[in-house]
């Protein structure tokens, strides 16, 4: 009789163990699903924030009537999303300059910023490089000295991508940014002079360096290398 009772209890425990295990498995799956959902929501939120920043820049540029100035990171796009954003900004620069708007950009004085600077310059923007921007994570655009678009990085780093931004219609704030911009602009090095400086430095180490190698190392076309080299000869 005692044996039968123990056997019965064992059977009951086994019966209860099965749904318990099932609940544990389902709980873990649900937790994993929640984590994946939160990760997806977070990623989407960041994407929307970055998109809002670039949309603000484009809307401001589209309405510009006189001038656009900006201090930007100038980093080479690493994802298709970033490439699309740069293409849209480039289109806005072209439209703005064609209607007579002056567009000027300050970029950190780093070799890897030449590629984006070249693209912006090709569509009509004037670009200068300044060494102090290398250690600055502040990025902004000022339109017609009336409104500013401020970009905030995802982390405190000059190379960190812009996470979100704000369009602020304040002439007082625009004047502050404009004053800082003009101070650095007068001390910055022009695009042509900077590329010429880099080419001269490369040739000082290897006088026979080819245009093809310079093109691949600097991220510029061989035609652009030849153009700058011809300016060097004239100078």
Buried (B, 14 or more C-beta within 10 A) or exposed (E): EEEEEEEEEEEEEEEEEEEEEEEEEEEEEEEEEEEEEEEEEEEEEBEEBBBBBBBBBBEBBEEBEEBBBBBBBBBBBEEEBBEEBBEBBBEBBBBBBEEEBBBBBBBBBBEEBBBBBBBBBEBBBBBBBBEBBEEBBBBBBBBBBBBBBBBBBEEEEBEBBBBBBEBBEEEEBBBBBBEBBEEBBEEBBEBBBBBBBBBEEBBEEEEEBEBEBBBEEBBBEBEBBEBBBEBBEEE
